[in-house]
Amino acid sequence: MAGKLKIAAVGCGGIGFRHQQGHLACPESELVAVCDMDVEKAEKRAKELNIERWYPSIADMLANEECDAVDVVTADHLHFEPVMECLEAGKHVLCEKPLSLSLNEAQQMVAKAEEKGVYLSIDYNRRFAPGYVKAREWFDAGECGRLAYIDMKLSQGGPTHSWKGEYYLLYELQTHAVDLLRWFGGEIMAVCAQMARPRLDAVPEGETACYTSMAISVRFADESADSHESVATLMASWDSDFIHPIERLEICGDKGEIVVDNVLSKATLLRRDDQVVEEYRPSIFRMEQLAFDGTFALRMDAWAKDLVAGREPMPSGRDGLQAMRVIDAIVRSWEEKREVAVPID
């Protein structure tokens, strides 16, 4: 792709603003227009970002703008139609997580991108947080050796109820955790879940109560010739608080362990039979390394660089779809009280 990547943005809410700031900071990108069905929001956002053009509909925007790609950051239950419209128009699309709240819709989105020969990507921005980047470098260098287990906790404050369903915690937050487990452990072949609603008495009458704490066990697919097996656990919750450490990932292998604390705090490498510990800490002089909001710009930059270079941006829409399949299996495991296999393409 010659020159800068011309990007149009759909959705002018808070997360959309973080995406759009990231595009403006990327030297490979040019943000040419913003779109929102609330025209006042679109106009206001364009002025905030010093962009000349804004639109009330995707159809108007695509008819009047030359763009290579579209970034869709609408409400999570409203991803399907704008993503499909942009894919149908032959545009590369970046979609905020989750890909959808519906497995069927996610399948259609991935199929449409393949049909049109364009790239559908998903914003799993944790992959681009500096602590996880360092962990991946160590992991790829073989510092863990052969994987034995991954232990993850992702817990923060959250609602007791939602009209989006009793399993909304999985779609709204834990889709990040599922992606990280797949990124390090490989394909998930089976899951088994336990769920609880410890704040059930706080749910207003008539509202749909959410399961707000979940313990999920995972088996990874065996892709090696030596019948190597590995497992994972995920503690998922909306019952803690944002002032507590919300996240921890531990990867254990036969050569050592890697630990990522609280997304950004630090990453630690502990080699087997070595009392010297290696630790990565973010720089206090680089704000994108110290604040979660900064990870959006890192993800936008990687997406643009991949498209300009003609590479498929990762994580892809297919990663988003596979996370949805894992979530669907977690739900069925809880409802059917058994281990459930995860379909793998």
SEVEX-621713 format. One record per residue (C-alpha): x, y, z; residue number from 1. Coordinates in steps of 0.001 Angstrom, whole numbers, plus 500000, padded with zeros to 6 digits. Layout:
# SEVEX-621713
+--------+--------+--------+------+
!     xx !     yy !     zz ! voro !
+--------+--------+--------+------+
!      X !      Y !      Z !  NUM !
...
+--------+--------+--------+------+
END
This chain:
# SEVEX-621713
+--------+--------+--------+------+
!     xx !     yy !     zz ! voro !
+--------+--------+--------+------+
! 500000 ! 500000 ! 500000 !    1 !
! 501562 ! 503292 ! 498898 !    2 !
! 501507 ! 506337 ! 501187 !    3 !
! 499570 ! 506695 ! 504377 !    4 !
! 496683 ! 504484 ! 505394 !    5 !
! 493487 ! 506524 ! 505098 !    6 !
! 491189 ! 505642 ! 507992 !    7 !
! 487566 ! 506515 ! 508693 !    8 !
! 486224 ! 506060 ! 512219 !    9 !
! 482726 ! 504905 ! 513193 !   10 !
! 481611 ! 505624 ! 516746 !   11 !
! 482309 ! 508787 ! 518714 !   12 !
! 482093 ! 507544 ! 522301 !   13 !
! 484832 ! 507356 ! 524917 !   14 !
! 486649 ! 504262 ! 523632 !   15 !
! 486289 ! 505576 ! 520090 !   16 !
! 488103 ! 508734 ! 521188 !   17 !
! 491054 ! 506650 ! 522432 !   18 !
! 491185 ! 504771 ! 519136 !   19 !
! 491028 ! 507992 ! 517166 !   20 !
! 493788 ! 509640 ! 519184 !   21 !
! 495887 ! 506560 ! 518450 !   22 !
! 495331 ! 506903 ! 514707 !   23 !
! 496351 ! 510556 ! 514834 !   24 !
! 499578 ! 509636 ! 516634 !   25 !
! 500521 ! 506955 ! 514093 !   26 !
! 502861 ! 508187 ! 511319 !   27 !
! 501463 ! 505606 ! 508879 !   28 !
! 497859 ! 506770 ! 509315 !   29 !
! 495646 ! 509629 ! 508213 !   30 !
! 492291 ! 509922 ! 509961 !   31 !
! 490088 ! 511409 ! 507248 !   32 !
! 486594 ! 511394 ! 508800 !   33 !
! 484464 ! 510376 ! 511774 !   34 !
! 480931 ! 509008 ! 511779 !   35 !
! 478179 ! 508651 ! 514364 !   36 !
! 474407 ! 508376 ! 513994 !   37 !
! 474266 ! 511148 ! 516600 !   38 !
! 475363 ! 513944 ! 514272 !   39 !
! 476089 ! 516340 ! 517135 !   40 !
! 478525 ! 513837 ! 518626 !   41 !
! 480175 ! 513362 ! 515241 !   42 !
! 480562 ! 517097 ! 514674 !   43 !
! 481894 ! 517640 ! 518181 !   44 !
! 484417 ! 514817 ! 517796 !   45 !
! 485645 ! 516141 ! 514459 !   46 !
! 486283 ! 519534 ! 516060 !   47 !
! 488027 ! 517923 ! 519042 !   48 !
! 490378 ! 516063 ! 516714 !   49 !
! 490721 ! 518904 ! 514183 !   50 !
! 489284 ! 516750 ! 511382 !   51 !
! 487394 ! 518501 ! 508602 !   52 !
! 484608 ! 516015 ! 507853 !   53 !
! 481999 ! 514117 ! 509874 !   54 !
! 478997 ! 512053 ! 508830 !   55 !
! 475717 ! 510764 ! 510325 !   56 !
! 475811 ! 507471 ! 508422 !   57 !
! 478339 ! 504982 ! 507085 !   58 !
! 476677 ! 505092 ! 503653 !   59 !
! 477239 ! 508857 ! 503400 !   60 !
! 480800 ! 508539 ! 504616 !   61 !
! 481790 ! 505783 ! 502206 !   62 !
! 480111 ! 507585 ! 499305 !   63 !
! 482106 ! 510759 ! 499921 !   64 !
! 485431 ! 509656 ! 501397 !   65 !
! 488396 ! 507843 ! 499933 !   66 !
! 489522 ! 505515 ! 502698 !   67 !
! 491410 ! 502245 ! 502912 !   68 !
! 490124 ! 501069 ! 506265 !   69 !
! 487431 ! 501706 ! 508857 !   70 !
! 487694 ! 501514 ! 512636 !   71 !
! 484360 ! 500489 ! 514190 !   72 !
! 483856 ! 501359 ! 517875 !   73 !
! 480108 ! 501324 ! 518341 !   74 !
! 478414 ! 499793 ! 521409 !   75 !
! 479348 ! 496114 ! 521694 !   76 !
! 475855 ! 494881 ! 520769 !   77 !
! 475898 ! 497108 ! 517667 !   78 !
! 479087 ! 495931 ! 515931 !   79 !
! 477490 ! 493650 ! 513344 !   80 !
! 475752 ! 496017 ! 510933 !   81 !
! 478505 ! 498670 ! 510628 !   82 !
! 481230 ! 496036 ! 510293 !   83 !
! 479279 ! 494166 ! 507614 !   84 !
! 478516 ! 497389 ! 505727 !   85 !
! 482180 ! 498379 ! 505654 !   86 !
! 483356 ! 494898 ! 504684 !   87 !
! 480769 ! 494784 ! 501901 !   88 !
! 482248 ! 498039 ! 500607 !   89 !
! 485658 ! 496361 ! 500378 !   90 !
! 487278 ! 498125 ! 503322 !   91 !
! 489655 ! 496634 ! 505862 !   92 !
! 487984 ! 496824 ! 509288 !   93 !
! 489194 ! 497032 ! 512856 !   94 !
! 486442 ! 496144 ! 515338 !   95 !
! 486458 ! 496884 ! 519048 !   96 !
! 486109 ! 493782 ! 521237 !   97 !
! 484086 ! 491632 ! 521456 !   98 !
! 483499 ! 490924 ! 517794 !   99 !
! 479808 ! 490524 ! 518675 !  100 !
! 477539 ! 489281 ! 521437 !  101 !
! 476298 ! 486643 ! 518997 !  102 !
! 478365 ! 483706 ! 517749 !  103 !
! 476324 ! 483584 ! 514549 !  104 !
! 477036 ! 487253 ! 513827 !  105 !
! 480757 ! 486767 ! 514485 !  106 !
! 480821 ! 483872 ! 512013 !  107 !
! 479118 ! 486013 ! 509363 !  108 !
! 481589 ! 488861 ! 509884 !  109 !
! 484632 ! 486613 ! 509416 !  110 !
! 483044 ! 484945 ! 506376 !  111 !
! 482244 ! 488326 ! 504786 !  112 !
! 485846 ! 489532 ! 505163 !  113 !
! 487093 ! 486358 ! 503479 !  114 !
! 484493 ! 486700 ! 500720 !  115 !
! 485516 ! 490299 ! 499978 !  116 !
! 489263 ! 489640 ! 500263 !  117 !
! 489857 ! 492206 ! 503007 !  118 !
! 491210 ! 492003 ! 506546 !  119 !
! 488980 ! 492012 ! 509612 !  120 !
! 490891 ! 492695 ! 512834 !  121 !
! 489913 ! 492980 ! 516495 !  122 !
! 491078 ! 495310 ! 519244 !  123 !
! 492577 ! 492969 ! 521808 !  124 !
! 494804 ! 495816 ! 522983 !  125 !
! 496293 ! 493882 ! 525911 !  126 !
! 498564 ! 492067 ! 523441 !  127 !
! 500259 ! 495440 ! 522868 !  128 !
! 500720 ! 496438 ! 526520 !  129 !
! 504489 ! 496623 ! 527159 !  130 !
! 504418 ! 493994 ! 529934 !  131 !
! 502731 ! 491459 ! 527693 !  132 !
! 505048 ! 492345 ! 524796 !  133 !
! 508066 ! 491594 ! 526997 !  134 !
! 506443 ! 488358 ! 528223 !  135 !
! 505892 ! 487304 ! 524623 !  136 !
! 509553 ! 488023 ! 523789 !  137 !
! 510681 ! 485777 ! 526644 !  138 !
! 508131 ! 483113 ! 525719 !  139 !
! 509158 ! 483069 ! 522049 !  140 !
! 512825 ! 482865 ! 523081 !  141 !
! 512034 ! 479588 ! 524859 !  142 !
! 512593 ! 480881 ! 528385 !  143 !
! 509632 ! 478869 ! 529713 !  144 !
! 510489 ! 475757 ! 527772 !  145 !
! 507685 ! 473275 ! 527281 !  146 !
! 504423 ! 474709 ! 528580 !  147 !
! 502832 ! 473068 ! 531622 !  148 !
! 500137 ! 475505 ! 532715 !  149 !
! 498855 ! 479071 ! 532567 !  150 !
! 497119 ! 480636 ! 535561 !  151 !
! 495217 ! 483867 ! 534965 !  152 !
! 493098 ! 486209 ! 537035 !  153 !
! 491156 ! 489077 ! 535495 !  154 !
! 488932 ! 490739 ! 538082 !  155 !
! 487671 ! 494271 ! 538614 !  156 !
! 484573 ! 496123 ! 539662 !  157 !
! 481520 ! 495596 ! 537505 !  158 !
! 477717 ! 495498 ! 537392 !  159 !
! 475507 ! 492980 ! 539142 !  160 !
! 472986 ! 492993 ! 536291 !  161 !
! 472659 ! 493736 ! 532585 !  162 !
! 469966 ! 493553 ! 529928 !  163 !
! 472705 ! 492011 ! 527747 !  164 !
! 472393 ! 488766 ! 529662 !  165 !
! 473544 ! 486812 ! 532687 !  166 !
! 476865 ! 485900 ! 531024 !  167 !
! 477803 ! 489439 ! 530008 !  168 !
! 481019 ! 489326 ! 532078 !  169 !
! 482432 ! 486851 ! 529566 !  170 !
! 481718 ! 489051 ! 526553 !  171 !
! 482503 ! 492453 ! 528021 !  172 !
! 485736 ! 491652 ! 529909 !  173 !
! 486837 ! 488030 ! 529820 !  174 !
! 487118 ! 487943 ! 526035 !  175 !
! 490495 ! 489644 ! 526702 !  176 !
! 491538 ! 486806 ! 529016 !  177 !
! 490458 ! 484141 ! 526539 !  178 !
! 492547 ! 485812 ! 523847 !  179 !
! 495624 ! 485937 ! 526077 !  180 !
! 495252 ! 482272 ! 527025 !  181 !
! 495066 ! 481367 ! 523321 !  182 !
! 497963 ! 483692 ! 522438 !  183 !
! 500336 ! 481959 ! 524837 !  184 !
! 498844 ! 478468 ! 525154 !  185 !
! 497561 ! 477788 ! 521661 !  186 !
! 494101 ! 476585 ! 520737 !  187 !
! 491728 ! 475750 ! 523584 !  188 !
! 490193 ! 472320 ! 523049 !  189 !
! 487903 ! 472037 ! 526103 !  190 !
! 486603 ! 474030 ! 529074 !  191 !
! 484798 ! 473421 ! 532341 !  192 !
! 483158 ! 476220 ! 534345 !  193 !
! 481798 ! 477108 ! 537759 !  194 !
! 479866 ! 480371 ! 538266 !  195 !
! 478467 ! 482403 ! 541146 !  196 !
! 476418 ! 485543 ! 541834 !  197 !
! 477643 ! 486675 ! 545286 !  198 !
! 475875 ! 490056 ! 544997 !  199 !
! 472537 ! 488653 ! 543914 !  200 !
! 470763 ! 490562 ! 546694 !  201 !
! 471943 ! 493828 ! 545115 !  202 !
! 470184 ! 493167 ! 541787 !  203 !
! 467136 ! 495449 ! 541337 !  204 !
! 463829 ! 493675 ! 540978 !  205 !
! 463018 ! 492804 ! 537404 !  206 !
! 466636 ! 493083 ! 536169 !  207 !
! 468700 ! 490235 ! 534702 !  208 !
! 471289 ! 489158 ! 537278 !  209 !
! 474793 ! 488518 ! 535945 !  210 !
! 477151 ! 485801 ! 537055 !  211 !
! 479925 ! 487973 ! 538471 !  212 !
! 482544 ! 485426 ! 539581 !  213 !
! 483639 ! 482437 ! 537518 !  214 !
! 486283 ! 479729 ! 537884 !  215 !
! 487132 ! 478214 ! 534497 !  216 !
! 489475 ! 475325 ! 533726 !  217 !
! 490979 ! 474910 ! 530265 !  218 !
! 492681 ! 472167 ! 528259 !  219 !
! 494839 ! 473198 ! 525336 !  220 !
! 494935 ! 471291 ! 522062 !  221 !
! 497871 ! 468895 ! 521681 !  222 !
! 499677 ! 470037 ! 518534 !  223 !
! 503015 ! 468319 ! 519151 !  224 !
! 504367 ! 464938 ! 518151 !  225 !
! 505256 ! 463928 ! 521721 !  226 !
! 501685 ! 464055 ! 523120 !  227 !
! 502551 ! 467145 ! 525138 !  228 !
! 499605 ! 468289 ! 527262 !  229 !
! 498998 ! 471609 ! 529031 !  230 !
! 496191 ! 473269 ! 530964 !  231 !
! 495062 ! 476660 ! 532262 !  232 !
! 492834 ! 478226 ! 534876 !  233 !
! 490962 ! 481527 ! 534674 !  234 !
! 489543 ! 483368 ! 537679 !  235 !
! 487075 ! 485858 ! 536187 !  236 !
! 485209 ! 488388 ! 538288 !  237 !
! 483381 ! 491676 ! 538563 !  238 !
! 483335 ! 491383 ! 542361 !  239 !
! 486676 ! 493010 ! 543224 !  240 !
! 487621 ! 496660 ! 542828 !  241 !
! 489664 ! 498817 ! 540484 !  242 !
! 492029 ! 499843 ! 543301 !  243 !
! 493138 ! 496213 ! 543695 !  244 !
! 495493 ! 494514 ! 541210 !  245 !
! 493012 ! 493524 ! 538535 !  246 !
! 495103 ! 491150 ! 536483 !  247 !
! 497840 ! 488544 ! 536772 !  248 !
! 499113 ! 486010 ! 534248 !  249 !
! 501531 ! 483219 ! 535162 !  250 !
! 503018 ! 480949 ! 532503 !  251 !
! 504882 ! 477882 ! 533751 !  252 !
! 507089 ! 475545 ! 531749 !  253 !
! 509855 ! 473057 ! 532366 !  254 !
! 512542 ! 475762 ! 532085 !  255 !
! 510946 ! 478635 ! 533992 !  256 !
! 508001 ! 480901 ! 534689 !  257 !
! 506855 ! 484259 ! 533322 !  258 !
! 504543 ! 486478 ! 535360 !  259 !
! 502765 ! 489637 ! 534161 !  260 !
! 501320 ! 491788 ! 536953 !  261 !
! 498343 ! 494119 ! 536521 !  262 !
! 498721 ! 494558 ! 532735 !  263 !
! 501295 ! 497337 ! 533085 !  264 !
! 503013 ! 497058 ! 536477 !  265 !
! 505805 ! 494624 ! 535645 !  266 !
! 506792 ! 491375 ! 533959 !  267 !
! 509035 ! 488850 ! 535685 !  268 !
! 511090 ! 485933 ! 534399 !  269 !
! 512036 ! 483175 ! 536863 !  270 !
! 514349 ! 480569 ! 535343 !  271 !
! 514325 ! 477049 ! 536764 !  272 !
! 517167 ! 476395 ! 539246 !  273 !
! 518354 ! 480019 ! 539005 !  274 !
! 517969 ! 482320 ! 542006 !  275 !
! 518547 ! 485437 ! 539898 !  276 !
! 515219 ! 486911 ! 538762 !  277 !
! 514874 ! 489097 ! 535647 !  278 !
! 512268 ! 491851 ! 535798 !  279 !
! 510838 ! 494358 ! 533337 !  280 !
! 509304 ! 497595 ! 534593 !  281 !
! 507769 ! 500336 ! 532402 !  282 !
! 509472 ! 503689 ! 532011 !  283 !
! 508058 ! 506569 ! 534041 !  284 !
! 508943 ! 508859 ! 531129 !  285 !
! 506689 ! 507068 ! 528623 !  286 !
! 503040 ! 507528 ! 529457 !  287 !
! 501875 ! 504827 ! 527027 !  288 !
! 503751 ! 502335 ! 529214 !  289 !
! 502147 ! 503503 ! 532452 !  290 !
! 498458 ! 503949 ! 531596 !  291 !
! 496032 ! 501399 ! 530156 !  292 !
! 494658 ! 504044 ! 527785 !  293 !
! 498062 ! 504157 ! 526105 !  294 !
! 497688 ! 500590 ! 524884 !  295 !
! 495043 ! 501685 ! 522381 !  296 !
! 497551 ! 503841 ! 520498 !  297 !
! 500022 ! 500949 ! 520446 !  298 !
! 497368 ! 498689 ! 518959 !  299 !
! 496309 ! 501298 ! 516350 !  300 !
! 499952 ! 501773 ! 515348 !  301 !
! 500513 ! 498032 ! 514868 !  302 !
! 497293 ! 497704 ! 512836 !  303 !
! 498283 ! 500520 ! 510492 !  304 !
! 501848 ! 499265 ! 510059 !  305 !
! 500600 ! 495796 ! 509148 !  306 !
! 498139 ! 497102 ! 506545 !  307 !
! 500675 ! 499473 ! 504996 !  308 !
! 503130 ! 496557 ! 504735 !  309 !
! 500467 ! 494318 ! 503168 !  310 !
! 500359 ! 491944 ! 506149 !  311 !
! 497249 ! 490618 ! 507842 !  312 !
! 496958 ! 492489 ! 511148 !  313 !
! 496914 ! 490330 ! 514238 !  314 !
! 494895 ! 489578 ! 516264 !  315 !
! 492446 ! 488923 ! 513470 !  316 !
! 488704 ! 488636 ! 513218 !  317 !
! 489204 ! 484886 ! 513307 !  318 !
! 490842 ! 485298 ! 516739 !  319 !
! 487742 ! 487185 ! 517837 !  320 !
! 485525 ! 484429 ! 516447 !  321 !
! 487500 ! 481689 ! 518190 !  322 !
! 487246 ! 483581 ! 521492 !  323 !
! 483478 ! 483625 ! 520960 !  324 !
! 483492 ! 479855 ! 520443 !  325 !
! 485391 ! 479428 ! 523703 !  326 !
! 482891 ! 481679 ! 525516 !  327 !
! 479986 ! 479725 ! 524056 !  328 !
! 481581 ! 476502 ! 525335 !  329 !
! 482077 ! 478043 ! 528806 !  330 !
! 478379 ! 478924 ! 528961 !  331 !
! 477332 ! 475446 ! 527849 !  332 !
! 479717 ! 473862 ! 530355 !  333 !
! 478041 ! 475722 ! 533214 !  334 !
! 474516 ! 475026 ! 531980 !  335 !
! 475140 ! 471358 ! 531246 !  336 !
! 477472 ! 470766 ! 534241 !  337 !
! 480176 ! 469060 ! 532200 !  338 !
! 483367 ! 469639 ! 530220 !  339 !
! 482574 ! 471005 ! 526758 !  340 !
! 484768 ! 470716 ! 523664 !  341 !
! 485567 ! 473865 ! 521667 !  342 !
! 485217 ! 473665 ! 517862 !  343 !
! 488497 ! 474530 ! 516096 !  344 !
! 488761 ! 475354 ! 512400 !  345 !
+--------+--------+--------+------+
END
